[in-house]
Amino acid sequence: MSLFHIIKKNAKRKTMQSSENEDAISNELLTGVFSEDLQRITKTFEKSSDVGFREFTIGNEEKTKAAIVYTDGLANKTSIQTFILDTLMNEPKQLENRKETLYSSTFFDWVKNSILTVSTILEIKDFESLYINVLSGNTVILIEGYKVALVASTADWEERAISEPTAETVVRGPRESFTENIRTNTALIRRKIKDSNLLCEQKQIGRVTKTDIAVMYISGIVNDKVVEEVHTRLDRIDIDGILESGYIEELIQDVTFTPFPTIYNTERPDVIAAGLLEGRVAILIDGTPFVLLAPSLFIQNFQVPEDYYQRADISSFLRILRIVCFLISLLGPSFYIAATTYHQEMLPTSLLVSLAAQREGVPFPAFVEAIIMEITFEILREAGIRMPRAVGQTVSIVGALVLGQAAVEAGIVSASMVIVVSITAISNFVFPAYNMAISIRMLRFGMMMLAASFGLYGITVGILALLLHLNSLRSFGVPYMAPFSPLIKEDIKDTIFRLPIKYLVTRPRLISQNNNKRNTTPPSSKPEPRK
């Protein structure tokens, strides 16, 4: 064995031993010696000025030492004062009348069940759980002589109020969005689905942040294998911190290297409620207003909640419009480049003469023209997002108008190219799903390169490659292109177009396999004319 392998093996052994030592320390139990436990907690938080301590005694004659530990700003001081300190310090007469001894087996239970008036009380036995609860806003109560500490639910920090969605504009529907508080978000979903089968399972992910994650689904409707797979992928995550739902989305998705989003995200509770009713699983992450929904389908990115809040004919028209805008956004500049560079015979003579006259003084080929304009629009779009709201929108609009007009007058690009790129950019804003819009913006450059190299043949090859890639994708085992591939005729009724709600009698077959029926309302008959 080489020296390198010996050093590597010893380093690995030391790493394993250190990790085992850390686990042993983190899982160390409370000793029951009041002074030692309190001293260790104080030493742990000695450089944390926002962690508060308060020692006091319970009882009048037989005084029992006790202490509370809490985080200032996360715990409600009024609740601590009213429901913990007042009740424990001002009940000595009841304690003496009951003649409870200091270390009796019932003393601890009596304090927990009869004295404390906090809504939720838990018992913990190790220091790691104690630290997590203190830093989560709860108050930990230590009582002399016991190896068990009490955790009182006092978490109450400042949070953003429920407001209208900012990323998903509401035309008709509930004007409420998720917040950064996971409990507020679960409550918003519970308010829409009042069913005992709606389950909420919670866990913590992140070695340092210990972020709360909630998995919600409707038992009896959801596919149990999908729920099991979601938990398996979440349990496999080993990372120091989770700061936003994007971390979870990237770590549990089926395919890493794909431009298409295989997990849906939204900040609207009605979208999550509708997904749960179809048999999907919602993943809520504390600290972010965006909730994940899985499995996700490709066609889902072109549907909005308003499609179900208005008539079927209007919804179908708008869905078709979004599909058309998708094709324009992806292929608009590519078709222009192919037609003007390789396939001039496809254009009418009058249009061809007009385009030739516009391009007479332009020094660049159509592909370079398109690249210049597309990159310019991307820069303006990103600048409009990152700049302060008061000036961001103005800068993006004025910048596009001024730069486009100046570029045409300077002879750098043709007016027709400005029109094509502008229509393409506007079509990109029609997508309801922002991450899908970004994917199309990236794919557009690849299609432009194929069009500049091989004309319409290159575009055809690019479309076939995209279709093959889309058909190879899965979202938690569900084909991404369902119900088109594989073809499921019963589910086509709610894809590119939507039938009236009374005809949507089944849930998506590949998503909900336990309870496929969701509507048994018969089509209403026409009323007889009044005599």
Backbone torsions as a table, in degrees:
resi	resn	phi	psi	omega
1	MET	NA	133.1	-177.9
2	SER	-72.2	162.0	179.0
3	LEU	-62.0	-35.8	179.7
4	PHE	-61.5	-45.0	-179.0
5	HIS	-67.4	-35.7	177.8
6	ILE	-64.3	-46.0	179.2
7	ILE	-62.8	-42.7	-179.4
8	LYS	-63.5	-40.7	-179.3
9	LYS	-66.8	-41.7	179.1
10	ASN	-65.5	-39.3	178.8
11	ALA	-64.6	-39.8	178.5
12	LYS	-64.9	-39.5	179.5
13	ARG	-65.4	-41.2	179.0
14	LYS	-65.3	-39.2	178.6
15	THR	-62.8	-42.2	179.0
16	MET	-65.6	-39.9	179.5
17	GLN	-66.1	-40.8	179.6
18	SER	-65.7	-39.3	178.8
19	SER	-66.0	-37.4	177.0
20	GLU	-65.6	-38.3	177.7
21	ASN	-64.9	-40.3	178.5
22	GLU	-63.4	-41.4	178.5
23	ASP	-64.1	-38.8	179.9
24	ALA	-65.7	-39.9	178.8
25	ILE	-66.6	-44.9	-176.7
26	SER	-66.8	-28.8	-178.6
27	ASN	-96.1	12.0	-179.1
28	GLU	-64.8	138.8	-175.1
29	LEU	-88.7	159.1	173.8
30	LEU	-64.9	142.1	-176.0
31	THR	-85.0	-25.8	-175.1
32	GLY	91.3	-12.2	173.9
33	VAL	-84.5	111.1	-169.6
34	PHE	-56.2	-48.9	-175.4
35	SER	-65.2	-39.7	-178.9
36	GLU	-68.5	-45.1	179.6
37	ASP	-62.6	-44.7	-179.1
38	LEU	-66.6	-37.6	178.6
39	GLN	-64.6	-39.5	178.9
40	ARG	-66.6	-41.5	178.5
41	ILE	-64.6	-41.8	179.6
42	THR	-63.5	-39.3	179.0
43	LYS	-66.7	-36.6	179.3
44	THR	-63.8	-40.3	-175.8
45	PHE	-104.8	21.5	-174.2
46	GLU	-66.2	-26.0	179.2
47	LYS	-102.6	12.7	177.7
48	SER	-109.6	99.0	-174.7
49	SER	-70.4	-15.6	-178.1
50	ASP	-89.8	-3.2	177.0
51	VAL	-93.8	122.9	-175.7
52	GLY	-104.7	149.0	177.3
53	PHE	-126.1	149.7	177.0
54	ARG	-151.6	114.6	176.5
55	GLU	-96.4	144.0	178.8
56	PHE	-158.6	179.5	179.9
57	THR	-123.9	148.1	177.0
58	ILE	-107.9	128.2	178.1
59	GLY	100.1	168.6	-176.4
60	ASN	-108.4	-56.3	180.0
61	GLU	-87.1	-55.5	176.7
62	GLU	-91.9	87.8	-174.3
63	LYS	-79.4	128.3	177.3
64	THR	-110.1	125.6	179.6
65	LYS	-71.8	142.7	177.1
66	ALA	-148.9	163.9	178.9
67	ALA	-153.5	152.0	175.2
68	ILE	-121.5	147.6	177.4
69	VAL	-129.5	131.0	-177.8
70	TYR	-151.1	166.2	177.9
71	THR	-108.4	118.9	-179.9
72	ASP	-67.3	129.4	-178.0
73	GLY	102.2	-26.6	176.5
74	LEU	-103.0	-30.3	179.8
75	ALA	-99.9	146.5	179.1
76	ASN	-82.4	111.8	-177.3
77	LYS	-66.1	-32.7	178.1
78	THR	-63.4	-42.2	177.6
79	SER	-65.6	-39.3	178.2
80	ILE	-62.1	-45.6	-178.2
81	GLN	-66.8	-45.0	-172.7
82	THR	-78.7	-47.4	-170.0
83	PHE	-97.3	-11.1	-179.7
84	ILE	-117.0	-63.2	-175.4
85	LEU	-66.0	-47.5	-178.4
86	ASP	-61.4	-44.2	-176.4
87	THR	-70.9	-34.7	-178.5
88	LEU	-80.9	-31.3	-175.9
89	MET	-92.6	-20.9	-175.0
90	ASN	-109.6	21.6	177.6
91	GLU	-117.8	33.0	-177.2
92	PRO	-66.5	-32.3	-178.0
93	LYS	-66.8	-43.2	177.4
94	GLN	-63.1	-36.9	180.0
95	LEU	-65.1	-42.9	-179.2
96	GLU	-71.2	-40.4	-179.8
97	ASN	-61.4	-33.8	179.5
98	ARG	-81.7	-13.4	177.8
99	LYS	55.6	46.2	177.2
100	GLU	-76.4	133.7	177.5
101	THR	-82.3	164.0	-172.4
102	LEU	-63.5	-42.4	-175.4
103	TYR	-114.8	28.7	179.5
104	SER	-69.8	157.4	-177.9
105	SER	-71.0	-20.1	-177.0
106	THR	-96.2	-11.7	-176.1
107	PHE	-61.4	-48.6	-178.4
108	PHE	-62.3	-46.3	179.1
109	ASP	-64.4	-35.6	179.5
110	TRP	-64.8	-42.7	176.3
111	VAL	-62.2	-41.8	-177.5
112	LYS	-70.1	-44.0	-170.9
113	ASN	-96.0	-21.9	-173.7
114	SER	-118.3	-23.9	-176.1
115	ILE	-97.9	-55.8	-175.5
116	LEU	-68.7	134.0	-177.0
117	THR	-112.1	25.4	177.2
118	VAL	-81.1	148.7	-174.3
119	SER	-63.3	-40.9	-176.2
120	THR	-126.6	126.2	177.9
121	ILE	-126.5	129.8	177.4
122	LEU	-124.4	161.1	176.0
123	GLU	-112.8	137.7	177.2
124	ILE	-131.3	153.9	-176.1
125	LYS	-126.5	-6.5	-177.3
126	ASP	-125.6	159.7	-176.2
127	PHE	-69.8	-34.4	-178.8
128	GLU	-61.8	-45.7	177.2
129	SER	-63.8	-36.3	178.7
130	LEU	-62.3	-46.3	-179.2
131	TYR	-64.0	-41.7	-179.0
132	ILE	-62.2	-43.8	-178.6
133	ASN	-67.8	-39.6	178.1
134	VAL	-62.1	-44.1	-178.1
135	LEU	-79.6	-4.0	174.5
136	SER	-97.1	-0.3	177.5
137	GLY	103.6	-4.5	178.7
138	ASN	-83.6	165.0	179.1
139	THR	-110.2	127.5	179.9
140	VAL	-99.4	133.0	-178.4
141	ILE	-115.0	120.4	176.0
142	LEU	-102.5	134.3	178.9
143	ILE	-123.0	133.0	-176.0
144	GLU	-58.4	131.6	174.4
145	GLY	93.5	3.2	-176.3
146	TYR	-124.7	138.9	177.9
147	LYS	-88.4	12.4	179.7
148	VAL	-124.2	136.7	176.2
149	ALA	-111.1	153.4	178.6
150	LEU	-100.2	142.8	176.9
151	VAL	-116.7	118.6	179.4
152	ALA	-102.7	133.2	-178.2
153	SER	-76.6	103.5	179.2
154	THR	-129.5	14.4	-177.9
155	ALA	-63.2	126.3	-180.0
156	ASP	-164.3	90.5	-179.5
157	TRP	-115.4	167.1	-179.5
158	GLU	-69.1	136.5	-179.9
159	GLU	-143.8	161.8	-179.7
160	ARG	-74.2	139.4	-180.0
161	ALA	-73.5	158.9	176.9
162	ILE	-67.8	127.0	-176.5
163	SER	-136.9	-175.9	178.2
164	GLU	-70.9	149.3	176.3
165	PRO	-63.0	138.7	179.1
166	THR	-97.8	-32.2	-178.8
167	ALA	-88.0	-22.2	-178.7
168	GLU	-126.2	103.3	-176.2
169	THR	-68.7	138.3	-179.2
170	VAL	-102.7	122.5	173.4
171	VAL	-94.8	-52.8	175.0
172	ARG	-139.6	123.9	-178.6
173	GLY	145.6	-177.7	179.7
174	PRO	-61.8	132.1	-179.6
175	ARG	-100.6	61.7	178.1
176	GLU	-139.7	150.6	-179.2
177	SER	-137.1	164.2	177.8
178	PHE	-67.6	157.9	175.4
179	THR	-115.3	-171.4	179.9
180	GLU	-83.9	-5.2	-179.4
181	ASN	-92.9	121.2	-176.0
182	ILE	-66.8	-32.7	179.0
183	ARG	-69.5	-37.3	175.1
184	THR	-63.6	-39.0	-178.6
185	ASN	-68.6	-42.0	177.2
186	THR	-65.4	-34.3	178.3
187	ALA	-66.7	-37.8	178.2
188	LEU	-62.6	-36.6	178.1
189	ILE	-73.7	-42.0	178.4
190	ARG	-59.9	-34.7	-178.7
191	ARG	-66.6	-25.5	-179.7
192	LYS	-91.7	-30.4	-179.5
193	ILE	-121.1	96.9	-178.5
194	LYS	-94.0	70.1	-176.6
195	ASP	-134.1	133.5	179.5
196	SER	-66.7	-17.3	177.9
197	ASN	-78.8	-9.1	174.7
198	LEU	-76.9	107.7	-175.0
199	LEU	-102.0	148.2	179.8
200	CYS	-132.3	108.4	-179.8
201	GLU	-107.7	130.5	-172.4
202	GLN	-116.8	146.0	176.1
203	LYS	-150.4	170.5	179.0
204	GLN	-118.2	136.7	179.6
205	ILE	-129.8	138.8	-179.2
206	GLY	112.9	115.0	-178.0
207	ARG	-64.1	-32.4	-178.5
208	VAL	-101.3	-50.1	-176.0
209	THR	-75.7	-29.6	-177.9
210	LYS	48.1	56.2	-176.7
211	THR	-74.4	135.6	178.0
212	ASP	-76.0	130.2	178.3
213	ILE	-122.3	133.3	177.6
214	ALA	-119.4	133.4	176.7
215	VAL	-111.6	118.9	-177.5
216	MET	-117.8	140.0	177.5
217	TYR	-161.8	164.6	179.7
218	ILE	-103.7	113.1	179.4
219	SER	-66.8	137.5	-176.8
220	GLY	96.6	-20.8	176.9
221	ILE	-109.6	-43.3	-176.3
222	VAL	-70.0	153.8	173.3
223	ASN	-78.1	118.6	-175.6
224	ASP	-60.6	-30.8	179.1
225	LYS	-67.2	-34.5	177.7
226	VAL	-67.4	-42.9	178.1
227	VAL	-60.4	-44.9	179.3
228	GLU	-62.8	-39.5	179.7
229	GLU	-68.0	-38.4	177.4
230	VAL	-61.1	-46.8	179.5
231	HIS	-64.6	-38.6	179.8
232	THR	-62.7	-44.4	-179.4
233	ARG	-69.7	-36.1	177.8
234	LEU	-67.3	-40.1	-179.2
235	ASP	-68.7	-23.2	179.4
236	ARG	-77.3	-14.3	-176.4
237	ILE	-70.9	124.3	176.3
238	ASP	-131.0	96.8	-175.0
239	ILE	-144.5	157.5	-176.3
240	ASP	-74.7	-28.9	-177.5
241	GLY	-156.5	147.6	172.9
242	ILE	-120.7	114.2	-176.9
243	LEU	-107.4	-16.9	-179.1
244	GLU	-157.9	162.9	-177.6
245	SER	-65.0	-19.4	177.6
246	GLY	-61.7	-31.4	175.9
247	TYR	-60.6	-51.0	-178.3
248	ILE	-63.7	-43.3	-178.6
249	GLU	-57.4	-42.5	-177.6
250	GLU	-75.1	-29.4	-175.4
251	LEU	-83.1	-19.9	-176.8
252	ILE	-114.5	1.1	-178.9
253	GLN	-69.9	155.0	-176.1
254	ASP	-68.3	-45.4	-176.4
255	VAL	-121.0	128.6	-178.4
256	THR	-79.8	-47.5	-173.6
257	PHE	-96.5	83.0	174.6
258	THR	-151.4	141.1	178.6
259	PRO	-77.1	-11.2	-174.3
260	PHE	-96.0	137.8	179.1
261	PRO	-75.5	122.1	179.8
262	THR	-99.0	0.3	173.5
263	ILE	-130.5	127.8	-175.8
264	TYR	-84.0	143.9	175.4
265	ASN	-132.4	145.6	-177.7
266	THR	-155.3	159.0	175.2
267	GLU	-111.6	12.1	-177.9
268	ARG	-106.9	124.9	179.4
269	PRO	-63.6	-33.1	-178.8
270	ASP	-67.6	-30.7	176.5
271	VAL	-67.3	-43.1	178.7
272	ILE	-65.7	-41.6	179.1
273	ALA	-61.5	-42.7	178.2
274	ALA	-64.4	-39.3	177.8
275	GLY	-65.5	-39.6	177.8
276	LEU	-63.9	-38.6	179.2
277	LEU	-68.3	-21.1	176.1
278	GLU	-86.9	-8.1	179.2
279	GLY	104.7	15.3	179.1
280	ARG	-88.7	172.3	-179.6
281	VAL	-116.6	131.6	178.8
282	ALA	-102.6	138.1	178.3
283	ILE	-119.9	114.7	-178.7
284	LEU	-105.5	135.6	-177.7
285	ILE	-120.5	127.9	179.6
286	ASP	-66.5	133.5	178.1
287	GLY	101.1	1.9	179.2
288	THR	-143.1	142.9	178.4
289	PRO	-85.7	2.3	-178.6
290	PHE	-101.5	123.5	-177.2
291	VAL	-106.3	140.3	-179.3
292	LEU	-91.2	148.0	-179.5
293	LEU	-134.7	127.2	-179.0
294	ALA	-142.0	149.7	-3.9
295	PRO	-70.8	158.0	179.4
296	SER	-119.8	143.5	179.3
297	LEU	-114.0	158.6	-179.1
298	PHE	-61.9	-44.2	-176.5
299	ILE	-67.5	-19.9	-179.6
300	GLN	-63.9	-25.4	-179.2
301	ASN	-73.9	-8.6	179.6
302	PHE	-110.9	11.0	-179.4
303	GLN	-114.5	144.9	178.9
304	VAL	-128.5	157.9	179.9
305	PRO	-59.2	-31.4	-179.5
306	GLU	-62.5	-17.6	177.5
307	ASP	-62.6	-25.3	-179.4
308	TYR	-101.7	-4.1	-179.3
309	TYR	-99.1	-1.8	177.3
310	GLN	-136.1	177.3	-171.8
311	ARG	-60.9	153.6	-175.5
312	ALA	-64.1	-36.2	-178.2
313	ASP	-67.4	-39.7	177.4
314	ILE	-65.6	-44.0	-179.8
315	SER	-61.8	-42.1	-179.8
316	SER	-64.2	-42.2	178.5
317	PHE	-60.7	-44.0	-178.3
318	LEU	-68.6	-35.0	177.4
319	ARG	-65.7	-42.8	177.4
320	ILE	-61.9	-39.1	177.9
321	LEU	-61.4	-40.0	179.2
322	ARG	-66.3	-37.6	177.7
323	ILE	-64.6	-41.3	178.4
324	VAL	-63.0	-43.8	178.8
325	CYS	-64.4	-33.2	175.6
326	PHE	-61.6	-45.1	179.9
327	LEU	-67.0	-39.5	178.3
328	ILE	-64.2	-44.6	-178.2
329	SER	-64.5	-35.1	-178.3
330	LEU	-81.9	-38.8	-169.1
331	LEU	-116.4	-4.8	-176.4
332	GLY	-54.6	-62.3	179.2
333	PRO	-61.7	-32.0	-178.7
334	SER	-65.0	-44.5	178.5
335	PHE	-64.9	-37.2	178.4
336	TYR	-63.6	-45.3	179.8
337	ILE	-63.3	-44.4	-178.7
338	ALA	-65.2	-41.5	-176.9
339	ALA	-68.8	-42.2	-176.9
340	THR	-79.9	-19.7	-175.9
341	THR	-99.5	-43.0	-172.9
342	TYR	-118.2	-27.1	-168.9
343	HIS	-125.8	55.0	179.9
344	GLN	-63.4	-25.3	-177.9
345	GLU	-67.8	-15.3	178.2
346	MET	-76.1	-20.4	-175.7
347	LEU	-89.6	144.9	172.8
348	PRO	-60.0	150.8	-175.0
349	THR	-59.7	-45.1	-178.7
350	SER	-61.9	-41.1	179.0
351	LEU	-68.8	-37.8	179.6
352	LEU	-64.9	-40.6	178.2
353	VAL	-64.4	-41.2	180.0
354	SER	-64.3	-42.8	179.3
355	LEU	-66.8	-38.4	178.8
356	ALA	-64.4	-38.5	178.3
357	ALA	-66.0	-38.9	179.4
358	GLN	-67.1	-36.0	-175.7
359	ARG	-89.1	5.3	-175.3
360	GLU	-62.2	-40.3	-178.0
361	GLY	-99.6	5.7	-178.3
362	VAL	-84.0	125.2	-175.1
363	PRO	-82.0	-8.7	-174.1
364	PHE	-109.1	152.2	172.4
365	PRO	-69.7	168.6	-174.9
366	ALA	-60.9	-36.1	-178.6
367	PHE	-64.8	-45.1	179.2
368	VAL	-65.1	-38.7	174.9
369	GLU	-55.1	-51.3	-177.1
370	ALA	-63.6	-40.7	179.8
371	ILE	-62.4	-44.2	179.8
372	ILE	-60.2	-47.2	-177.2
373	MET	-69.9	-40.1	-179.6
374	GLU	-64.9	-44.7	178.9
375	ILE	-64.5	-38.8	178.1
376	THR	-61.7	-44.7	179.3
377	PHE	-66.4	-36.4	178.0
378	GLU	-65.8	-39.3	177.5
379	ILE	-63.9	-45.5	179.4
380	LEU	-63.7	-39.4	179.9
381	ARG	-64.7	-45.3	-179.5
382	GLU	-68.1	-36.8	177.4
383	ALA	-64.6	-39.4	178.6
384	GLY	-64.5	-30.8	178.9
385	ILE	-76.9	-41.4	-172.5
386	ARG	-83.2	-23.6	-179.1
387	MET	-75.6	161.1	176.0
388	PRO	-53.8	144.1	-173.9
389	ARG	-59.6	-30.8	-176.3
390	ALA	-63.8	-30.3	-176.9
391	VAL	-118.9	-12.9	-174.3
392	GLY	-60.8	-49.6	-178.3
393	GLN	-66.1	-38.9	179.4
394	THR	-63.6	-43.9	-179.1
395	VAL	-62.7	-42.7	-177.4
396	SER	-66.8	-42.7	-178.3
397	ILE	-70.9	-50.6	-178.9
398	VAL	-64.1	-41.2	179.7
399	GLY	-60.9	-41.4	179.5
400	ALA	-64.6	-44.1	-179.5
401	LEU	-65.4	-47.2	-175.9
402	VAL	-67.4	-47.3	-178.0
403	LEU	-66.1	-39.4	179.0
404	GLY	-63.5	-46.2	179.7
405	GLN	-65.6	-41.7	-178.9
406	ALA	-66.8	-37.9	-179.7
407	ALA	-65.3	-39.0	178.7
408	VAL	-67.2	-45.9	-179.0
409	GLU	-66.1	-31.7	179.0
410	ALA	-79.2	-8.9	178.7
411	GLY	79.4	17.0	179.4
412	ILE	-79.1	-40.8	178.2
413	VAL	-132.1	163.0	178.8
414	SER	-91.0	158.4	-180.0
415	ALA	-64.7	-35.1	179.7
416	SER	-64.6	-35.9	177.9
417	MET	-66.8	-38.6	177.0
418	VAL	-61.8	-40.3	179.2
419	ILE	-65.3	-45.4	-178.8
420	VAL	-62.2	-46.5	-178.7
421	VAL	-66.9	-36.4	179.3
422	SER	-65.6	-45.9	177.9
423	ILE	-62.1	-39.4	178.4
424	THR	-62.5	-44.2	-179.4
425	ALA	-65.3	-40.4	178.9
426	ILE	-66.4	-40.2	178.8
427	SER	-62.7	-30.4	-179.2
428	ASN	-67.7	-25.6	-179.8
429	PHE	-77.9	-9.1	-177.2
430	VAL	-75.7	-23.8	-176.4
431	PHE	-63.6	130.4	175.7
432	PRO	-68.2	-34.5	-177.8
433	ALA	-91.4	117.2	-176.0
434	TYR	-66.5	-40.1	-178.5
435	ASN	-68.4	-29.4	174.0
436	MET	-69.1	-37.7	177.6
437	ALA	-62.0	-40.0	177.8
438	ILE	-65.0	-40.1	179.1
439	SER	-60.3	-43.2	179.9
440	ILE	-65.7	-37.0	178.5
441	ARG	-62.1	-36.9	178.3
442	MET	-72.9	-43.4	-178.5
443	LEU	-66.0	-26.9	-179.2
444	ARG	-57.9	-38.8	-178.9
445	PHE	-66.9	-38.6	177.0
446	GLY	-64.7	-40.5	177.9
447	MET	-65.5	-35.0	178.1
448	MET	-66.0	-38.3	178.2
449	MET	-66.4	-41.0	177.6
450	LEU	-64.8	-39.9	178.8
451	ALA	-65.4	-39.2	179.6
452	ALA	-70.2	-25.5	-177.3
453	SER	-90.3	-41.2	-172.5
454	PHE	-129.7	3.7	178.9
455	GLY	71.7	-144.1	-179.0
456	LEU	-64.7	-27.5	176.4
457	TYR	-64.4	-39.9	176.7
458	GLY	-65.0	-40.7	177.7
459	ILE	-62.6	-41.3	179.2
460	THR	-62.0	-44.2	178.4
461	VAL	-62.7	-41.0	178.9
462	GLY	-63.2	-41.9	178.9
463	ILE	-64.9	-42.2	178.7
464	LEU	-63.7	-39.6	178.8
465	ALA	-64.3	-40.3	178.4
466	LEU	-65.1	-42.2	179.8
467	LEU	-63.6	-41.8	178.2
468	LEU	-63.9	-40.7	179.2
469	HIS	-65.7	-43.5	179.7
470	LEU	-62.7	-38.5	179.9
471	ASN	-73.0	-16.8	178.3
472	SER	-87.9	-11.9	-176.2
473	LEU	-79.6	150.1	174.3
474	ARG	-133.7	149.2	173.0
475	SER	-124.1	99.5	-175.2
476	PHE	53.6	44.5	176.2
477	GLY	87.8	-10.2	-178.7
478	VAL	-92.9	129.3	178.0
479	PRO	-56.5	131.4	-174.1
480	TYR	-66.0	-29.7	-177.3
481	MET	-94.3	7.2	175.9
482	ALA	-61.5	145.7	5.2
483	PRO	-94.3	19.1	178.4
484	PHE	-84.5	-37.3	179.0
485	SER	-144.4	102.6	3.4
486	PRO	-73.2	153.6	-176.1
487	LEU	-76.5	121.9	176.6
488	ILE	-124.0	101.9	-172.6
489	LYS	-61.2	-34.8	-177.1
490	GLU	-66.7	-26.1	-177.2
491	ASP	-93.7	-7.0	-179.6
492	ILE	-66.3	-22.8	-174.3
493	LYS	-66.7	-9.7	179.2
494	ASP	-134.9	56.3	179.7
495	THR	-128.3	-97.6	179.0
496	ILE	-68.3	-36.1	173.8
497	PHE	-124.0	165.6	-179.0
498	ARG	-127.7	127.8	173.7
499	LEU	-77.9	162.1	175.7
500	PRO	-54.5	150.5	-172.8
501	ILE	-57.9	-33.9	-177.8
502	LYS	-66.6	-15.8	176.7
503	TYR	-95.9	-6.9	178.3
504	LEU	-87.7	75.3	-170.5
505	VAL	-91.0	-10.7	-177.6
506	THR	-126.6	155.0	174.2
507	ARG	-86.6	163.6	176.4
508	PRO	-55.0	126.0	-169.7
509	ARG	-65.1	-40.6	-176.1
510	LEU	-79.0	-11.8	-179.6
511	ILE	-97.6	-50.9	179.1
512	SER	-108.0	110.4	-177.8
513	GLN	-109.7	-7.4	-179.5
514	ASN	-89.1	-47.3	-177.1
515	ASN	-133.5	94.1	-173.3
516	ASN	-84.8	-16.4	-177.4
517	LYS	-86.0	130.9	176.5
518	ARG	-131.7	-7.3	-177.7
519	ASN	-151.4	118.8	177.6
520	THR	-116.2	16.8	-180.0
521	THR	-73.5	121.0	179.7
522	PRO	-73.0	150.3	175.6
523	PRO	-57.3	132.0	-177.5
524	SER	-68.9	140.2	177.9
525	SER	-84.2	157.3	-179.1
526	LYS	-70.9	134.8	178.7
527	PRO	-69.4	144.9	178.0
528	GLU	-73.1	143.0	-179.6
529	PRO	-65.0	140.3	179.3
530	ARG	-73.4	140.1	179.8
531	LYS	-85.4	NA	NA
